[in-house]
Amino acid sequence: MSVRITHTLLCRHLHIPMADLAGRYPHARALLIEAKERTRHRPSLQVENLYEQVVGAIQALETEHEPVTRNAICTRLQVSVYQINRDQEVKALVAEVMARRPGAEAVRQTKREEELIERLRKAYALLAANQESLSCTRLYLAAGKDERIFRRYFRVCAAAEQLVAAHEQDVLCARSTLVAVLVARTMEMQAHVTRAISDLPMQWSDNTLKPLRLHIDQTQRRQDRDATLVVEVAQAIKELERRGQEVTLSAVYALTGWSRLTLFNTKYPQTRQLMREVVARRAEVTQRRQIEREGKLLSQLRRVYADLQQSCQPVQVKMIAKALGLHLKTLCAYPAVKAELTRIRANIASQYQWERQCRETDLLTRLEAYMQLLEEQKQPLFLNAIEQELAMPCATMLG
């Protein structure tokens, strides 16, 4: 195991104060500096195998359908970002993988959505078989995943809402059938009781049949009101479409004069189903607008990035967001735009690394030429002279 030699470690081992080592023992201090330089550039076993470890971590992340990012690689290998960036070969590999990430990310996201939808279908089949109540949250819990995971994907949320709507439709059909059977059976029993009473020699009071008639009248009134509400809601929807306005819940409430508690009441199944169709239509319109907005932002983003590149200015993601007039978090809310920004970040990092390598090569060439000239002229080499020749402070060169 290699140990990095420092002033503090040596002073502690020799029991010598730092001031004595620096002032009274100059030869020991020189040896310490030489050993420190040797241990600084000595690669450990972990650094020697870092490239192979990074390749293995990338393959493992891709196999598990997890996003391949620099932080994910560092977390898996339990190394710091500094160690990844210090090795130029490993840094170039990570930048290359992240540059081709958008296409793979889209494929990975599609596979993830299909897996989650399949989980939802299996959970729906199990809940429906057990005849349990169903909602989106209940479906997410039965699928065995956190609700926030499902909420990340629009297709998965839409599939869950479709399953819940289908279940509620089946329940409404079953209830309607049961109510029809009960009403028919009640009418049959009422007729049978009426015939039995008419055959009796004595007269019975009408109070015996009052509760039964009251229930039948309430059911009939509820069905009539349900049909009336359906007609009113349908007329409101047609009126909004004729005016060219958006069909929203608030607009339907305003035109019909009924509140949400009435139109979504379980007592009126037909009206409730019609209002759910309005909600689903509104969701489709919102999703379509979001997709169109995402396409426009993507085209504007690419155009702004091309203009900044042609202007020969240093390109940054914040400059692109400022040119679009939107906050960076707003842009990252769209998956395609976020993937494009990630690709642009990778390109900027690769371009910066290339420019830095070119500048470093140029400085080395000029420094070697200057040192050769001084050797030919047999003149001493000073840091101040190097700074003047290269037009760069020594701290910048050593940093």
BELLIN-V507318 format. One record per backbone hydrogen bond with DSSP energy under -0.5 kcal/mol. CO is the residue of the C=O (numbers start at 1). NH is the residue of the N-H. Records with the same first field share a line. If there is no record, write none. Layout:
BEGIN
CO=NH, NH
END
This chain:
BEGIN
3=5
6=10
7=11
8=12
9=13
10=14
11=15, 16
17=21
18=22
19=23
20=24, 25
25=29
26=30
27=31
28=32
29=33
30=34
31=35
32=36
33=37
34=38
35=39
36=40
37=41
39=42
41=43
44=48
45=49
47=50
49=53
50=54
51=55
52=56
53=57
54=58
55=59
56=60
57=61
58=62
59=63
60=64
61=66
62=65
67=69
69=73
70=74
71=75
72=76
73=77
74=78, 79
80=84
81=85
82=86
83=87
86=88
87=91
88=92
89=93
90=94
91=95
92=96
93=97
94=98
95=99
96=100
98=101
100=104
101=105
102=106
103=107
104=108
105=109
106=110
107=111
108=112
109=113
110=114
111=115
112=116
113=117
114=118
115=119
116=120
117=121
118=122
119=123
120=124
121=125
122=126
123=127
124=128
125=129
126=130
127=132
128=131
135=139
136=140
137=141
138=142
139=143
140=144, 145
141=144
146=149, 150
147=151
148=152
149=152
150=153
153=157
154=158
155=159
156=160
157=161
158=162
159=163
160=164
161=165
162=166
163=167
164=168
165=169
166=170
167=171
168=172
169=173
170=174
171=175
172=176
173=177
174=178
175=179
176=180
177=181
178=182
179=183
180=184
181=185
182=186
183=187
184=188
185=189
186=190
187=191
188=192
189=193
190=194
191=195
192=196
193=197
194=198
195=199
196=200
197=200
205=208
206=209, 210
207=211
209=213
210=214
211=215
212=216
213=217
214=218
215=219
216=220
217=221
218=222
219=223
220=224
221=225
222=226
223=227
224=228
225=229
226=230
227=231
228=232
229=233
230=234
231=235
232=236
233=237
234=238
235=239
236=240
237=241
238=242
239=243
240=244, 245
246=248
248=252
249=253
250=254
251=255
252=256
253=257
259=263
260=264
262=265
265=268
267=269
268=272
269=273
270=274
271=275
272=276
273=277
274=278
275=279
276=280
277=281
278=282
279=283
280=284
281=285
282=286
283=287
284=288
285=289
286=290
287=291
288=292
289=293
290=294
291=295
292=296
293=297
294=298
295=299
296=300
297=301
298=302
299=303
300=304
301=305
302=306
303=307
304=308
305=309
306=310
307=311
308=313
309=312
316=320
317=321
318=322
319=323
320=324
321=325, 326
327=331
328=332
329=333
330=333
331=334
333=335
334=338
335=339
336=340
337=341
338=342
339=343
340=344
341=345
342=346
343=347
344=348
345=349
346=350
347=351
348=352
349=353
350=354
351=355
352=356
353=357
354=358
355=359
356=360
357=361
358=362
359=363
360=364
361=365
362=366
363=367
364=368
365=369
366=370
367=371
368=372
369=373
370=374
371=375
372=376
373=377
374=378, 379
380=382
382=386
383=387
384=388
385=389
386=390
387=391, 392
393=397
394=398
395=399
END
